[in-house]
Structures are given as C-alpha cells and as structure tokens.
Amino acid sequence: MGIIKMIILGLFIVFNIEARPISYSGGTTLMFKSDNVSNSVYLHYSPTYKYSIGIEKVKNKFYDNNKNYLRLTYLLNRKNTFTSQRNLYFQSGVMPNNTENIFYGVHGDWETRKLFIGFGIKDIQSKYGMDYKDEYLQLGFAPYVGDYNDLHTWIMLKTKKNTLTNKASTYPELKFFKGNALMKFGYGANTNWDLHFMYRF
C-alpha cells in the first residue's frame, strides 16, 4: 500500500463520520435524533479529540416534558490498527437549573471498512422519579467499500430496549454518510421510526 493510500485510510479511520460523539479538535457537530421515546437536538464542540461539550434539548414523548442538558462526552479508550478502530465513550448530561436531573452511560463501537459492531447503555434520572434506562446493540456491514469522498452505505441490524416500555425491538437500519453529513433510518414494530441526522462544521 502506497503512502498516499495509507494517509487517506488513516484519515478515513480517524475522521470517519460514523456517529462519532467527539469531532476533530476544534470541530462543531449538530445532531438530531428521534425514536418512540424522545426527540432531541444536540450541538457540541470538541476542544480536543478526547472530549466534547455541548447543549441538548430533549422532548420526552413518554412523559410529555422538555429538558435542556449540558453534556460532556469523553473518549475513554481508542485502538487503531491498519484495518480497524475500536472506541469506548463515557457520556453524561445535567440540567443546569435542576442538577437532580442527570444522565450518564457508556457506548462503544468496533469497525473495519466492511463490518461494524456498536452498543450503548444510558441511565436517565429525574428529580420526580421519571427514571429509565435505554440500551442497544447494533451489527452492520458495508455492501461496498467506497473511497474517501464517496457516499458510504451500511446495512445494520439494531436491537433496542428501554425500561419505560420493557419491550425489546430488533429492526433493520440503513446508514448513509458522505463528507460531513450522516443519515440513519430504522423502523421497528415497538420503536416506530428510529432516525439520526448529523452534520459536522
């Protein structure tokens, strides 16, 4: 493999737009997520590649309330090889006007240019007893390997469960990303639409 191809592959691995909760140093990211439990808009800034800080507005559909969080995501571990990358993140949030409303959790992934495995566990706590846990496991593969600036496509299978409904749902998900933009679409009988849009500035 030539030095140019190695550099391009290295950049692809480091800056891969796949839902990285931390951007490159000095980067800003805007995310929108929606599923059967909540809608959220999240804007964060990454002073370094190790962590990001941001604000998130969440509309909880189950409890019919709105919350605004200050968020911190920290990269606990990353392992790069020539063919794969592994990441483990700590995530947390607190409402500035009511510090008893918090969330925390971990999520991680391992991927090559063809295979992907991801997971997440999140514990949401509220002053008024509206607590719940959310967890997921995700497997996927890329039907083709694109070049650095191509449209990249992933076919995923996701299993998701929360303690609000206590119903696990396994459903297909499609992920597309190109340049600074990412879109994910999934649909399950117990979760309805699971959507994720992201753009990096």
C-alpha positions in Angstrom: 0.0 0.0 0.0 1.4 3.4 -1.0 2.0 6.2 1.4 -0.9 8.3 -0.1 -3.3 5.4 0.3 -2.2 4.8 3.9 -2.7 8.5 4.7 -6.2 8.5 3.1 -7.1 5.3 5.0 -5.8 6.8 8.2 -7.8 10.0 7.7 -10.9 7.9 7.0 -10.5 5.9 10.2 -9.8 9.0 12.4 -12.4 11.3 10.9 -15.0 8.7 9.9 -18.3 10.4 10.2 -20.0 7.4 11.7 -21.8 9.0 14.6 -18.6 9.9 16.4 -19.8 11.8 19.5 -16.5 13.7 19.5 -15.3 15.5 16.5 -11.8 16.5 15.5 -10.1 19.2 17.6 -11.9 22.5 17.1 -14.9 20.8 15.3 -18.6 21.5 15.9 -21.3 19.0 15.3 -25.1 19.3 15.1 -27.3 16.2 15.7 -31.0 15.4 15.5 -32.4 12.1 16.9 -35.9 10.8 17.1 -37.5 7.5 18.2 -40.6 6.3 20.1 -39.3 7.8 23.4 -37.9 11.2 22.5 -36.8 13.8 20.0 -33.6 15.6 20.6 -31.4 18.3 19.1 -27.8 18.4 20.2 -25.0 20.8 19.4 -21.5 20.1 20.6 -17.9 21.5 20.3 -14.7 19.4 20.6 -11.8 21.3 22.1 -9.7 18.2 21.5 -10.4 14.7 20.0 -10.6 13.4 23.6 -13.9 15.1 24.6 -16.8 17.2 23.6 -19.1 19.7 25.4 -22.5 20.8 24.3 -26.1 21.5 24.8 -29.1 19.2 24.1 -32.8 19.9 24.0 -34.9 16.8 24.6 -38.6 16.3 24.2 -39.7 13.2 26.1 -42.8 11.7 24.3 -43.5 9.2 27.1 -43.6 11.8 29.9 -44.6 14.7 27.6 -41.9 17.0 29.0 -38.9 19.0 27.8 -35.4 19.1 29.2 -32.3 21.0 28.4 -29.0 19.4 29.2 -25.3 20.5 29.4 -23.5 17.5 28.0 -20.0 16.0 28.3 -18.7 13.1 26.2 -15.2 11.7 26.9 -13.2 9.2 24.9 -12.2 6.5 27.4 -10.3 4.3 25.0 -9.4 4.1 21.3 -7.4 1.5 19.5 -6.4 2.0 15.9 -5.0 -0.6 13.6 -4.4 -0.6 9.8 -7.7 -2.3 9.3 -10.0 -1.4 12.3 -10.8 1.1 15.0 -12.3 0.5 18.5 -13.8 3.3 20.6 -15.3 3.5 24.1 -17.0 6.7 25.3 -18.4 8.0 28.6 -21.5 10.3 28.2 -23.2 12.5 30.7 -25.6 15.3 31.0 -27.1 17.6 33.7 -29.9 20.2 33.7 -28.3 23.5 34.8 -31.5 24.6 36.5 -32.0 21.3 38.3 -28.9 19.2 39.0 -31.0 16.2 40.1 -32.0 15.6 36.5 -29.0 13.8 35.0 -28.0 11.0 32.7 -24.8 9.0 32.2 -23.7 6.0 30.3 -21.2 4.4 28.0 -21.3 3.5 24.4 -18.7 2.0 22.1 -18.0 0.5 18.7 -15.6 -1.6 16.7 -15.4 -1.3 12.9 -13.5 -2.1 9.8 -14.4 -0.7 6.4 -16.7 -3.7 6.0 -18.0 -4.6 9.5 -19.5 -2.7 12.4 -20.5 -3.6 16.0 -21.8 -1.0 18.4 -23.6 -0.8 21.8 -24.9 1.8 24.3 -26.2 1.9 27.8 -27.7 5.0 29.2 -29.3 5.7 32.7 -31.6 8.8 32.8 -32.5 10.1 36.3 -35.1 12.7 37.3 -36.0 14.5 40.5 -39.6 13.5 40.0 -39.0 9.7 39.7 -39.2 9.7 35.9 -36.2 7.4 35.6 -35.5 4.9 32.9 -32.7 3.0 31.2 -32.0 2.8 27.5 -29.7 0.2 25.8 -29.0 -1.0 22.3 -26.8 -3.4 20.3 -26.0 -2.9 16.7 -24.4 -5.0 14.0 -23.8 -4.0 10.4 -21.8 -4.4 7.2 -21.0 -2.3 4.2 -22.1 -3.8 0.9 -19.2 -2.0 -0.9 -16.1 -0.1 0.2 -16.1 3.4 -1.1 -13.2 5.9 -1.5 -12.7 8.7 1.0 -15.2 11.2 -0.7 -17.7 8.7 -1.9 -21.2 8.0 -0.5 -20.8 5.3 2.1 -23.6 2.9 2.9 -24.2 0.5 5.8 -26.9 -2.1 6.3 -27.5 -2.6 10.0 -29.5 -4.7 12.4 -30.3 -3.0 15.7 -31.8 -4.3 19.0 -33.1 -1.7 21.4 -34.8 -1.8 24.8 -35.8 0.7 27.5 -37.4 0.3 30.9 -40.3 2.6 30.0 -41.9 0.1 27.7 -39.9 -3.0 28.7 -40.2 -4.2 25.1 -37.2 -5.2 23.1 -37.3 -4.5 19.4 -35.0 -5.7 16.6 -35.2 -4.0 13.3 -33.2 -3.1 10.2 -31.4 0.2 9.8 -29.8 1.9 6.9 -26.9 4.4 7.3 -25.5 6.7 4.7 -22.7 9.2 5.1 -20.7 11.4 2.8 -18.3 14.2 3.7 -19.7 15.9 6.8 -23.2 14.6 6.7 -24.7 11.4 8.1 -28.3 9.9 8.0 -29.6 6.8 9.7 -33.1 5.4 9.2 -34.6 2.4 11.1 -38.1 1.1 11.8 -39.4 -1.5 14.3 -42.8 -2.5 15.5 -42.1 -1.5 19.1 -40.0 1.5 18.3 -41.6 3.0 15.2 -39.1 5.3 13.4 -35.5 5.5 14.7 -33.9 8.5 13.0 -30.5 10.1 13.3 -29.2 13.1 11.3 -25.8 14.7 11.8 -23.7 17.4 10.2 -20.1 18.5 11.1 -18.9 22.1 10.6 
